[in-house]
């Protein structure tokens, strides 16, 4: 009978200290801690988790393929039922425990601060009534002609590239409202880097109350003028009014952001009333003359107000790290296959997302070890080749993993080269098309 964890045995070849991360004993300890009880069977919860992660590592392959990955002593239906029985809390606990171990292993500091990158993305899933009701689907689509989509918020460590938190919400949930749920994960002294979707007076104040610094791109609704001493938006829906404290440079200034009477939809009246009336922030603007970037000028607001300790150039470089999260999300969605989920229930989707994040972080661990051996930055290590290295159970020396060259100034236009098939789009449910035989379709299925 298959008892050992394939992933744990593979990790032990990388480093003997890693074989405890996903061993059968540790997985069973998580199961006991979550309050799960099970009887003696082939597919115990620990073995099911191991097979689930192997399935994700093979680009979320089919459940029938998992039989071959796990030794073939169980049926496809048996595996599906065993995976269905896994509680969401168990997968979340496993992900949280693994994150703590891995981030402690490789995280580094910038001027004494941990740097976090935050951004939102979307994942498609099967068209089932429960998923449509819970997550919703894009507008302009008739019922039965589209797919539900989740709005996922991702928090990533800037130095290791590892996912620390992932929240899955309904499609039309704003990133700024999801981000408030991640605040408890942040510690005093941390720095969060995000785009204009996270920029607001309330968000900066809530982070400041926790001792967390922010580096956000200024929201488009806020007109920043470095010439005027005072700014009054004249609209209650605009987030702030400001008055300058000190000019630090031509496009660098300290000022008060003052609270307006507009209540954000993601806050309660009591929370909003508890905020102070103003906060000291720093606004700065710099030009970006790089190929492949759409914006020529970037305007930043930050609570890093000391111009000596945090120069304008350093803050500009710090915000430049935000683009790394786009690459990391692409690894998750395109390379690993998280863009299209396969589970047909809400709990199944959430468990699947946790499994993707666990495998992604383990591939990142391999990249860090390869970077340490090759004495390069982890971003130089090929994610795709590290994943292949994982799939082959580390059959070759880790120094053989592909090291990408330094490629600066690359321009990648947002165009698609491969032409789509010349089929019309579905504008009505499939079972209403002429010639569709539901009885025959059920037999074939």
N, C-alpha and C positions, 0 to 999 in steps of 0.2 A: 504494500500500500504506500501511496505517496504522502510522506509526512514533512519533508524538508521544504523550506521556503527557497524557491529558485532565485528570487531576487536577492535575498539575504546572502545566499551562497556566492552569487555573482559579486556582490559588494565586498565580500570578504577577500576576494582576489585583488580588489582595488586597494584595500587597506583593512587590516584585521580589526581595527577599532570600529569599522562600519557594519560588521556583520550582525550587530545586535539591533540595528535600526528596524528591520522588518523580519526578524526571525519568527518562527512559529511560536516560540515561548513568549516573545514580546507581544505578538498579535493576540495570543490567548489572554495575556495579562490585560490588554486593552478591552477585550471582550468581557472579562470578569468585572473590570472597573465600571463598564457601562451598564452593568446589571443584566447582561445577556446570559441566558441559560440554554444549554443544548444537550442533546443526547449523543451517544457515540455513533457516528456515521462516517461515510466516506468524505462527504463535503461538510466538514466542520466550518464554523465561521472563520477561523484563522486561515484555513486552506482556501476558502471561497474568496477571501480578501486578496490572497496571494494570486489566485487565478484572475481576479478582476483587474489587478494592476498589470499582470502580464497581457491581458486583453487590451488595455489602454496602450501599453508600450508597443504593441503591434498595430498601432494606429487605429485603435478601437475596432479590431477585427470582429467578425461575427461570433455569436455564442457557439455555433457548431464547430468553429475552428479551435475554441478553447479546449475541447475534448482532446485534441491532438497535443496541445501545449501542456496539458496536465497529465498525460499518460493514458487517456482513453478508458479509464475504469469507471466512468459515470456517463450519464446521458445528457444531451443538450438541455432537455426539459428539466432534469434534476439540477443542473447548474443554474438555469434561469430562476428556478424556485429558491435555490439557496441564496442567490444574489438578491432576490426580492426580499428575503427575510432579514437581510442586514439592516439594522437601524441607521437612520441618518446621523444620529448622535455619535455612533461608533466611528463612522468615517470622518466626521468632524474632529473627534477626539484624536484619532490617528494622525490626521493632517496637522492639528495644532501641536501634538507632541513631536512630530517629525520636524516641524518648522523650528521649534525651540532648539532642538539638537543641531540642526544644520546651520541655522543663522549664528548660533554661538560658535560654530566651528570656523566660519569663514568671514564674518562681518568685520569691516574696518570702518574707521571714523574719518570724517572731514572736519578739521579744526575742532575736534572733540565732539562732533555731532554725528548721529546716525542720519542718513539721507534716505527718504522714502519717496517713491514715485507713485502717483495715483492717476488712474484713467479709467474710462468706461468703454465697454464693447458690447457686442450682441452675439448670441448663439442661436442658431435655428434648431428645431426639434420636430419630431413626428406630429402630424396633424390629428390629434385626438381631442375629444370634447373636454376632458379634464385639463389638458395643457392649454387649450385655447381659452378656457375660462380663467385659469390662474395667471397666465403670462400675457395673453393677448397676442394679436398679430398686426402687422403693418396695415395702415389704412389703404383704402382703394382696392381692396381684394374682396371678392364675393366669398361667402361661406363655402368651405370645401375646396377652395382654389388656392389657398396660401398655407403658410406654415407658422405656428407660434414662434415667438422670439423672446428670449429673456434679455433683460438689461443687466449686465454683469459689471460690477465695479471691482477693480483689481488693485491691490496695494503690493508693490514690489520693492525689495531692498536694492538700492542703487549700486552698491558695491559688489554684491553677489549675483544680482539678477533673479533672486528667488522670490516666489510668491509668498507673501505673509498672510494675506487675507483675500478672500473672494466672496462677494455677496451677489446672489442671484435674485432679481426682483422682476416685477411686471415690466413690460416693454416700455411704457411711457413714464417710468419712474425717473426723476431727474438725478443726475450724478451727485449733485450737491446735497440732496436729502439722504442718499445712501451713505455718503461720506461721514455724516454725523454718527452713524452706527459703528464706524471704524475708530472713532476718537479714543475709546478705551484702550486700543492696542498701542497707542502712542505714548511715549514717555517724555518726561521733562527734558528739554534740550534737543529733542528730535527736530528735524527740518522736513517739511512736506513740500514737494514740488509738483505743481499741477497746472493745467491750462486754464483758460478764462471761465470754463464751466464751474469752477470751484471758488471764483472770486466774488466775495461779498463782505460787507461790514460784519454781519452776524457770524460768518464762518471764521473770519480772522479773529474776532473777539473770543469765540468759543475756544479756538486753538490757543490763543494767548493766555486765557484763564488756566489752561493746562500746562503752561510753560513751553508750548510747542511753537516753533517758528514756521512761517509759511513763505514760499516764493511762488506767487501765482502771476499768470499773465492777466493784465487788467481787462475786465469785461468790456465788450464792445459798447455797452450802454453808457459807460462812464467816460466822458470826455476829459482827457488829461491835458492840461495846458501848463507848460513850464514857464510861461511869461507872466501870468496873472498871480497876484498874491492870494486872492480868494476865488473860490469856485462855488457857485450855487446852481444845482442842476435844474431847479424849477419844476421838478416832477417828483411826485411821491413814489413812483415805481422805480426810480433810479436809486441805487443802493446807498449813496453817501453824498454828503456835502463836505467840503474840505476847506481848511485855512492853513496857509503855509507857516511853518515854524522857522525853517532855515533852508537856504539854497546851498547845496553842496557842490553844484557844478551846473553846466549849461543845461543838461537834461538829467539832473539828479537833485532831489529835494526831500526834506522832511516836512510832514504836515499832519494835521489832525484830520482823521476821518470821523465825521459826526453821524450819529444815529438819526434816521428819519422816522416818521410815524408809520411807514409802510411795514406791515407784518409779513415776513416770508411764509409761504404756504407750508413749508416743512418744519416750522416752529410753532409752539403753542404761545398764547399770549403771555403766560407766566414766565416761560423761558426768555422771551424777548424783553419783557419788562425788567428782568434781572440783569440784563447786560448794561455795562457802563455807557455813558452818553457819547464817549469819544475814545479813540485809540490812536496812538502815534504810529505812523507807518512811513515807509520810504518808497517814493516813486522814482523810477529811473527808466530811461529809454536808450537803446543802443541799436546800431545798424548792423544788419546781417548781410554780408556780401558773399554768400556761398551758393554755388549751383545746386539746384534740387530743392531749395527752400522757397516757399511761396511768398513769405513776408520779407520785406526789406528792413522794416523797423519793428522792434519788439518793445512793448511797454510793460514793465514789471512793477508789481507792488509787493513789498516784503516787510516783515517785522524785524529783519536784520538791519538795525538802524545805525550801527556803529560804522562810519565810513573808513576808519583806520583798520579795524579788525576785518571788515568785509568790504573790500574795494568793489567798485562798479564792475571792473573786469572779472573779478572772481564770481560775483553774483551772476553775471552774464554766462559764464562757463557753467555755473551750477544749474541755471535754468536749461542750458543746452543738454544736460543729462536727461531732460524730460523726453527727448526724442528716442532714447533707448527703450522706453516702455512700449513704444509702437513696435519695435523689432521683437521685443519679448512676447508681446501679445500675438504677433504673427507666428512665432515659434509654437505657441500654444494652439492656435486655431488652425494654422495651415500645416505645419510640420507634424504635429501630433494628431491633428484631426478634430480639435474641439469645436470647430466652426459649425459642424452638423452633429448634434447629439442623437443617440439612438433610443434612449429610454422613453417609455410611453406613459409614465406616471410622474407626478410632481416630485415625489421622494426619489424616484429613480434618476431624474435629471440632476437633482442636487448631489446625490451620491456620485454620479458620473463626473460632475464638475470637480468634486473633491479628489477623485481618483486621478483626473488629469493633472491637477496641481501637485499631487504627490509625485507622480512620475516625472513631471517637468522639473521639480526641485531635485530629484535624484540625478537627472541628466546634468543639471547645473553643478551638482556635487562632483560629477566626473570631470566637467570642464574646469572646475577650480583645481582639482588634483593634477590635471594635465598642464594647466597654466603654471602650477608650482614647480612641476618637473621641468617644463620648458622655459621657465623664468620669463614669462610674458604676462600681459594683462588677460584675465579670463575672457574679456570680450573678443580677443583674437582667436579663441578656440572655436572651431566649427560646431555649432549645435547639432547639425544633421549627422556629422561624423561621430560625435559623442553618443548620439542615440544609436547609431549602427554598432558602435563599440559595446554598448549595453546589450543590444540584441544578440550579439555573438558571445555573450558571457565573458567578455574581456579576454578573447582568445589571443590577442596580440599585445605587445608592450604599450602602455599608455602614451609613451612618447611618440608613437606612430600616428596618433590622432592628428588630423589636418589642422595646421595653424594658418589662419587666414592672413594675407598680407595687409599692411596698413593701406586702406583705400580711402583717402580723403577727397572731398570735392566731387564725389560721384553724383551724377544727375539721373534720377529714376523717374521718368514721367509717368503719370497715372493713366496709363493706357493698357489695353489688353491686346496682345498680338494674335492669339489663337481665336479663330472665328467660331461663333456658336453654330449649332445645327439649325437649319432653316425650317424649324417646326414652329407652329403658332403657339402662343401662350394659352394656358388653360383659363377659360373664362366662365366655366360652369363645372360642377362636380363631375368626376369621371363616370359615375354610375348613370348619368343622364345622357351620355353619348350614345349614338346609334351603334348597335352591334355589341354593346356591353352585356355580358351574360353573368349576373352575380352568382348563379349556381355553379357554373363552370369555373369562375374565378375562385370560389371557395374550395372546390375540389383541387385545383391546381396549387393553391396555397397550402 
